[in-house]
Amino acid sequence: MRGTVIDYDTRTGTGLISGADNQRYTFKGTNVKSDFNLIRQGIMVDFDIQNNEAFSIFAIGAQSNSGINIDLGASGEKSKIVACLLAIFLGSFGIHKFYLGYNKSGIIMLLVWLFGFILFGIPSLCISVIGFIEGIIYISKSDQDFYRIYVQNKKEWF
């Protein structure tokens, strides 16, 4: 059966799923069979039922008809596509870092770009290349990997 995670408490390791049959099922974190980090409120899951409890839970995500996971901030999450485009086109200014909430890294990139011209532009060119490479890295990740690495675990560089 398919359903949506209504709530999950990491402290107790328990949660609640609303099934496609309009019933609610409790579950334990030990019953999650896919990447455990994907289990959060609002994520679509596939599961089996036994004694009104969900088990063999697999996260399937909220996917559009095109198969691309697009959640443009309805739950406060960051879009992989937006971060990629900002990194490729405005990466030398660190705009993608500010978008992802890495203000310290964004300021570093901006200052290196601004003051890099004192050294014949070489540091500015290096920062531009770093921004471009980060954009390519962002777009090459799956939506789930991007969320886990850059939003949840807050990996700031590469």
C-alpha positions as CSV (number, residue, x, y, z in Angstrom):
1,M,0.0,0.0,0.0
2,R,1.1,3.6,-0.5
3,G,0.8,6.4,1.9
4,T,2.3,9.6,3.3
5,V,4.3,10.0,6.5
6,I,2.3,12.3,8.8
7,D,4.8,12.4,11.6
8,Y,8.1,10.8,12.7
9,D,9.8,11.3,16.0
10,T,13.5,10.5,15.8
11,R,13.8,10.5,19.6
12,T,11.3,7.6,20.1
13,G,11.8,6.0,16.7
14,T,8.1,5.9,16.0
15,G,5.8,7.5,13.4
16,L,2.5,7.7,11.8
17,I,1.6,7.0,8.1
18,S,-1.7,8.0,6.4
19,G,-2.5,5.1,4.0
20,A,-4.2,5.4,0.6
21,D,-7.2,3.7,2.3
22,N,-7.6,6.7,4.6
23,Q,-6.5,4.7,7.6
24,R,-3.6,5.7,9.9
25,Y,-0.8,3.2,10.7
26,T,1.9,3.4,13.3
27,F,5.4,2.4,12.5
28,K,8.8,1.9,14.0
29,G,12.1,3.2,12.6
30,T,13.3,-0.4,12.5
31,N,10.6,-1.2,9.9
32,V,12.1,1.3,7.4
33,K,13.8,-0.8,4.6
34,S,15.0,2.1,2.4
35,D,17.4,5.0,3.2
36,F,16.4,5.9,6.7
37,N,17.3,9.6,6.2
38,L,14.5,10.0,3.7
39,I,11.8,9.3,6.2
40,R,10.3,12.7,7.1
41,Q,6.9,14.4,7.2
42,G,5.2,14.5,3.8
43,I,7.3,11.9,2.1
44,M,5.4,9.2,0.1
45,V,6.1,5.7,1.2
46,D,5.2,2.2,0.1
47,F,4.5,-0.3,3.0
48,D,2.9,-3.5,4.1
49,I,0.3,-3.8,6.9
50,Q,0.2,-6.2,9.8
51,N,-2.0,-5.7,12.9
52,N,-2.6,-2.0,12.0
53,E,1.1,-1.4,12.0
54,A,3.2,-0.5,8.9
55,F,6.3,-2.6,8.1
56,S,8.7,-3.0,5.1
57,I,8.5,0.7,4.6
58,F,10.2,2.1,1.5
59,A,10.4,5.9,0.7
60,I,9.3,6.6,-2.8
61,G,9.2,10.4,-2.6
62,A,6.8,12.9,-4.0
63,Q,7.3,12.7,-7.7
64,S,5.7,14.6,-10.5
65,N,4.5,12.9,-13.7
66,S,7.9,13.5,-15.3
67,G,9.7,11.5,-12.6
68,I,11.5,14.6,-11.4
69,N,11.2,15.4,-7.7
70,I,10.2,19.0,-7.6
71,D,9.3,20.6,-4.2
72,L,9.9,24.3,-4.6
73,G,9.9,25.2,-1.0
74,A,6.5,24.1,0.1
75,S,8.1,22.6,3.1
76,G,11.1,24.9,3.3
77,E,13.4,22.6,1.4
78,K,16.0,23.8,-1.1
79,S,15.6,23.0,-4.8
80,K,18.5,21.2,-6.5
81,I,17.8,22.9,-9.8
82,V,17.8,26.4,-8.3
83,A,21.0,25.7,-6.5
84,C,22.6,24.3,-9.6
85,L,21.6,27.3,-11.8
86,L,22.8,29.8,-9.2
87,A,26.1,27.9,-8.9
88,I,26.7,27.8,-12.6
89,F,25.7,31.3,-13.5
90,L,26.4,33.3,-10.3
91,G,28.8,30.9,-8.5
92,S,31.7,33.3,-8.5
93,F,29.7,35.5,-6.2
94,G,28.7,32.7,-3.8
95,I,25.0,33.2,-4.4
96,H,24.3,29.5,-4.4
97,K,26.0,29.3,-0.9
98,F,23.6,32.0,0.4
99,Y,20.7,30.1,-1.1
100,L,21.6,26.9,0.7
101,G,22.1,28.8,4.0
102,Y,25.9,28.7,4.0
103,N,26.4,32.4,4.7
104,K,30.0,32.0,5.9
105,S,31.0,30.2,2.7
106,G,29.1,32.7,0.6
107,I,30.9,35.6,2.1
108,I,34.2,33.9,1.6
109,M,33.5,33.3,-2.1
110,L,32.3,36.9,-2.6
111,L,35.3,38.4,-0.9
112,V,37.8,36.2,-2.8
113,W,36.1,37.2,-6.0
114,L,36.0,40.9,-5.2
115,F,39.6,41.2,-3.9
116,G,41.0,38.6,-6.3
117,F,41.4,41.3,-8.9
118,I,44.2,42.8,-6.9
119,L,46.2,39.6,-7.7
120,F,45.6,39.9,-11.5
121,G,42.2,38.1,-11.2
122,I,43.6,34.7,-10.6
123,P,41.7,34.1,-7.3
124,S,38.6,35.4,-8.9
125,L,38.9,33.0,-11.8
126,C,39.5,30.1,-9.4
127,I,36.4,31.0,-7.4
128,S,34.4,31.1,-10.6
129,V,35.6,27.6,-11.6
130,I,34.7,26.3,-8.1
131,G,31.2,27.7,-8.4
132,F,30.8,26.1,-11.9
133,I,32.1,22.7,-10.6
134,E,29.7,22.8,-7.6
135,G,26.8,23.5,-10.0
136,I,27.8,20.4,-12.0
137,I,28.1,18.3,-8.8
138,Y,24.7,19.5,-7.6
139,I,22.9,18.5,-10.9
140,S,24.7,15.1,-11.0
141,K,23.2,14.1,-7.6
142,S,19.8,12.5,-7.3
143,D,17.2,14.6,-5.5
144,Q,17.5,12.4,-2.4
145,D,21.3,12.6,-2.3
146,F,21.2,16.3,-2.8
147,Y,18.8,16.7,0.1
148,R,20.8,14.4,2.4
149,I,24.2,15.9,1.6
150,Y,23.6,19.6,1.2
151,V,20.4,20.3,3.1
152,Q,20.3,17.8,5.9
153,N,24.0,17.2,6.5
154,K,25.0,20.7,5.5
155,K,28.1,19.9,3.5
156,E,29.4,23.4,2.4
157,W,32.2,22.6,0.0
158,F,32.1,20.2,-2.9
